Protein backbone atom coordinates (compact mmCIF):
# COMPACT_ATOMS: atom_id res chain seq x y z
CA UNK A 1 0.00 0.00 0.00
CA UNK A 2 1.37 3.40 -0.99
CA UNK A 3 1.74 6.16 1.47
CA UNK A 4 -0.98 8.82 0.97
CA UNK A 5 1.74 11.50 1.04
CA UNK A 6 3.25 9.89 -2.04
CA UNK A 7 -0.13 10.09 -3.77
CA UNK A 8 -0.57 13.74 -2.77
CA UNK A 9 2.99 14.61 -3.82
CA UNK A 10 2.64 12.75 -7.12
CA UNK A 11 -0.65 14.49 -7.88
CA UNK A 12 0.76 17.93 -6.98
CA UNK A 13 3.82 17.31 -9.16
CA UNK A 14 1.63 16.30 -12.07
CA UNK A 15 -0.47 19.46 -11.66
CA UNK A 16 2.63 21.65 -11.95
CA UNK A 17 4.16 19.77 -14.86
CA UNK A 18 3.17 22.25 -17.58
CA UNK A 19 6.71 23.66 -17.37
CA UNK A 20 8.53 20.37 -17.36
CA UNK A 21 12.00 21.53 -18.36
CA UNK A 22 14.32 24.49 -17.96
CA UNK A 23 13.77 25.25 -21.65
CA UNK A 24 10.00 25.51 -21.09
CA UNK A 25 10.46 27.83 -18.11
CA UNK A 26 12.93 29.98 -20.04
CA UNK A 27 10.63 30.26 -23.04
CA UNK A 28 7.62 31.32 -20.97
CA UNK A 29 9.71 33.76 -18.90
CA UNK A 30 11.17 35.32 -22.03
CA UNK A 31 7.81 35.71 -23.75
CA UNK A 32 5.97 37.07 -20.73
CA UNK A 33 8.98 39.17 -19.72
CA UNK A 34 9.23 40.76 -23.15
CA UNK A 35 5.50 41.49 -23.10
CA UNK A 36 5.96 43.12 -19.68
CA UNK A 37 8.88 45.29 -20.82
CA UNK A 38 7.28 46.38 -24.09
CA UNK A 39 3.94 47.09 -22.44
CA UNK A 40 5.83 49.08 -19.82
CA UNK A 41 7.53 51.16 -22.50
CA UNK A 42 4.17 52.03 -24.08
CA UNK A 43 2.69 52.77 -20.68
CA UNK A 44 5.66 54.93 -19.69
CA UNK A 45 5.09 57.08 -22.78
CA UNK A 46 1.41 57.48 -21.80
CA UNK A 47 2.39 58.39 -18.23
CA UNK A 48 4.84 61.00 -19.48
CA UNK A 49 1.96 62.43 -21.51
CA UNK A 50 -0.04 62.55 -18.26
CA UNK A 51 -2.67 60.07 -19.42
CA UNK A 52 -4.79 57.91 -17.11
CA UNK A 53 -3.80 54.47 -18.37
CA UNK A 54 -0.08 54.32 -17.68
CA UNK A 55 2.69 51.86 -17.16
CA UNK A 56 0.96 49.35 -14.90
CA UNK A 57 -2.15 49.19 -17.06
CA UNK A 58 -0.21 48.70 -20.29
CA UNK A 59 2.02 46.11 -18.66
CA UNK A 60 -0.98 44.15 -17.37
CA UNK A 61 -2.72 44.26 -20.76
CA UNK A 62 0.42 43.15 -22.60
CA UNK A 63 1.31 40.34 -20.17
CA UNK A 64 -2.32 39.23 -20.02
CA UNK A 65 -2.53 39.04 -23.81
CA UNK A 66 0.74 37.10 -23.94
CA UNK A 67 -0.56 34.68 -21.31
CA UNK A 68 -3.77 34.14 -23.28
CA UNK A 69 -1.59 33.03 -26.18
CA UNK A 70 1.13 31.09 -24.33
CA UNK A 71 -1.27 28.80 -22.44
CA UNK A 72 -3.21 27.63 -25.51
CA UNK A 73 0.10 27.04 -27.30
CA UNK A 74 1.26 24.88 -24.39
CA UNK A 75 -2.05 23.03 -24.44
CA UNK A 76 -1.69 22.28 -28.14
CA UNK A 77 -4.72 24.25 -29.32
CA UNK A 78 -5.48 24.00 -33.02
CA UNK A 79 -5.24 27.07 -35.22
CA UNK A 80 -9.05 27.33 -35.23
CA UNK A 81 -9.20 27.32 -31.44
CA UNK A 82 -6.35 29.84 -31.21
CA UNK A 83 -8.28 32.07 -33.61
CA UNK A 84 -11.24 32.04 -31.23
CA UNK A 85 -8.98 32.90 -28.30
CA UNK A 86 -7.60 35.87 -30.24
CA UNK A 87 -11.09 37.03 -31.25
CA UNK A 88 -12.18 37.06 -27.62
CA UNK A 89 -8.99 38.81 -26.57
CA UNK A 90 -9.35 41.58 -29.14
CA UNK A 91 -12.99 42.15 -28.15
CA UNK A 92 -12.16 42.17 -24.45
CA UNK A 93 -9.35 44.66 -24.83
CA UNK A 94 -11.62 46.82 -26.98
CA UNK A 95 -14.06 46.91 -24.07
CA UNK A 96 -11.23 47.85 -21.71
CA UNK A 97 -10.14 50.61 -24.08
CA UNK A 98 -13.69 51.96 -24.18
CA UNK A 99 -13.31 52.64 -20.46
CA UNK A 100 -10.39 54.95 -21.24
CA UNK A 101 -12.51 57.10 -23.55
CA UNK A 102 -14.30 60.05 -22.01
CA UNK A 103 -16.83 62.25 -23.79
CA UNK A 104 -16.92 65.75 -22.43
CA UNK A 105 -20.43 66.83 -23.41
CA UNK A 106 -20.08 70.47 -22.41
CA UNK A 107 -17.03 70.89 -24.60
CA UNK A 108 -18.21 68.46 -27.30
CA UNK A 109 -14.82 66.83 -27.07
CA UNK A 110 -13.75 63.18 -26.87
CA UNK A 111 -10.63 62.31 -24.90
CA UNK A 112 -8.72 59.10 -24.39
CA UNK A 113 -8.87 57.68 -27.92
CA UNK A 114 -5.10 57.53 -28.25
CA UNK A 115 -4.74 55.87 -24.86
CA UNK A 116 -7.44 53.35 -25.81
CA UNK A 117 -5.59 52.66 -29.05
CA UNK A 118 -2.31 52.25 -27.18
CA UNK A 119 -3.97 49.71 -24.85
CA UNK A 120 -5.23 47.83 -27.88
CA UNK A 121 -1.75 47.93 -29.42
CA UNK A 122 -0.27 46.80 -26.11
CA UNK A 123 -2.46 43.70 -26.32
CA UNK A 124 -1.25 43.10 -29.87
CA UNK A 125 2.35 43.41 -28.71
CA UNK A 126 1.61 40.90 -25.96
CA UNK A 127 0.12 38.48 -28.49
CA UNK A 128 3.19 38.82 -30.72
CA UNK A 129 5.52 38.21 -27.77
CA UNK A 130 3.39 35.29 -26.58
CA UNK A 131 3.54 33.68 -30.01
CA UNK A 132 7.33 33.98 -30.02
CA UNK A 133 7.38 36.82 -32.55
CA UNK A 134 9.77 38.92 -30.50
CA UNK A 135 11.20 41.00 -33.35
CA UNK A 136 7.69 41.86 -34.56
CA UNK A 137 6.68 42.91 -31.04
CA UNK A 138 9.74 45.14 -30.64
CA UNK A 139 9.29 46.69 -34.09
CA UNK A 140 5.62 47.39 -33.32
CA UNK A 141 6.52 49.27 -30.15
CA UNK A 142 9.17 51.28 -32.01
CA UNK A 143 6.59 52.26 -34.64
CA UNK A 144 4.04 53.13 -31.95
CA UNK A 145 6.55 55.36 -30.14
CA UNK A 146 7.37 57.07 -33.43
CA UNK A 147 3.68 57.72 -34.04
CA UNK A 148 3.05 59.03 -30.54
CA UNK A 149 6.10 61.30 -30.47
CA UNK A 150 5.69 62.65 -34.01
CA UNK A 151 2.02 63.36 -33.44
CA UNK A 152 2.92 65.31 -30.30
CA UNK A 153 5.49 67.33 -32.26
CA UNK A 154 2.96 68.25 -34.95
CA UNK A 155 0.39 69.16 -32.34
CA UNK A 156 2.81 71.48 -30.50
CA UNK A 157 3.82 73.15 -33.80
CA UNK A 158 0.18 73.81 -34.65
CA UNK A 159 -0.20 75.53 -31.27
CA UNK A 160 2.84 77.75 -31.99
CA UNK A 161 1.46 78.87 -35.36
CA UNK A 162 -1.87 80.08 -33.97
N, C-alpha and C positions, 0 to 999 in steps of 0.2 A: 504494500500500500504506500502510495506516495504521500509525502508530507504536504499538507495544504498550503504551506508557505511556498513550496516549489510550484504549485499550481498557480498561486497568486502572482509570484514573480514571473513565471513563464507567460502568463496572460498579459501582465503589465509590459513586459519586454516586447511582446508581439504587437501591442497597441502602439508602441513608440518606434516601430520598425520602419516607418515611412522614409526615414533618413538612415538607411542601413550602412552607409559607408562614408568615409571622410570626403570622398568626391561629391556625394549627394549633399552633404552639409555645406561644403564649399560652394557648390553651384547655387543652392538656395540663398545662402548668405550674400553671395555676389549679386544675384539678381534683385533681391529685396533691398540690399544695401545701395545698389546703384539707383534704384527707384527712390529710395529715401533721400539720397544726395541730390539727385536731379529735381525732385519735387521741392526740396529745400531751397535750391537755387531759384526756382520760379517763385516760390513763396517769399524769399528774401527780397526779390525785386518788387513784389507787390507791397511788402511791408515798407520798403524805402519810399514807395509812392504813397504811403499812408492809406492803404486800402484795408478793408476789414478782414478779408480772408488772406492770411499771411503765411508764414513759414510752416507752422504746425499743421494748418489745414491742408496746404498743398502737399506736405510730406505724407499726411495720413491718406489723402486721396491717391497719391502715387503708389505708396506701399500697398494700400488696399487693392488697387487695380492689379498690381503685380501678383499679389497673393491669389486673387481670383483667377489668375492665369496659371500660376505655378502649380497649384493644387490639382486642377483638372489634368494638367500635363503629367503629373506624378501618377494620377489615377488611371492614365491611359485613355482619356476621353477621345472619342472620334472627332473628326473635323466638324461634323454636323453638330455634335454636342458642344464643342468649343465655340462654335458660331452662336449658339443660343446663350452661352455664358456671356459672350461679348455683347450681344444685343441687350441683355439685361443690365450689364455694367454701364453701357453707354446711356441707356435710359435713366438709370439710377443716378448717375453723375449729372445728367441734365437736370434732374429734379433738384439735386443739391445746388447746382449753379443757379437755378431759379431763385433760391433763397438768398443769393448774393445780389440780386437785382432789386433795386428800389425805385419806385415811381414817385416822384415828387409832384403831386397834382397841382399845387399852387404855382409851381414854376414851370409846369408842363415839361419836365425834364426826367430822363431815365438815367439812373446811375448804376454802376456795378456790372455792366455788360462785359467789359474787358476782364474784370476779375472772374466772372462766370466762365468766360472763354478760357482763361488761364487755368481754372480748375478742370475744365473739360480736357484741355491739352495735357495737364498734369496726369490725368487718368490714362490718356493715350501713351504718354511717356512710360507710365508704370506698366502698361500692357506690353509695350515694346521690350522693356527691361525684363519683364516676367517671361516673355517668349524667348529670351536669349538674344535679342536684337539690340545689343548694347550700343553699337555704333549709330544705329538709327535713332535710338533714344537720346544720345548725346547730341547728335546733329539737330534733332528736333528742338531741344532746349536752346541750342545756339541760335537757331532761326527765330525762336520765340523771343529771346532776349534782344535780338536785332530789331524785331518788329516793335517791341515795347519801347526800346530806347529811341529808335528813329521816330516813332510816332510822337513821343514826348518832345523831341527836338523840334519837329514841325509845329506842334501845338504852341511851344514857347515862342517860336519865330512869328507865328500869326499874331500872338499877343503883343509883340514888340512893334509890329507894323501898324496896329490900330491906333 
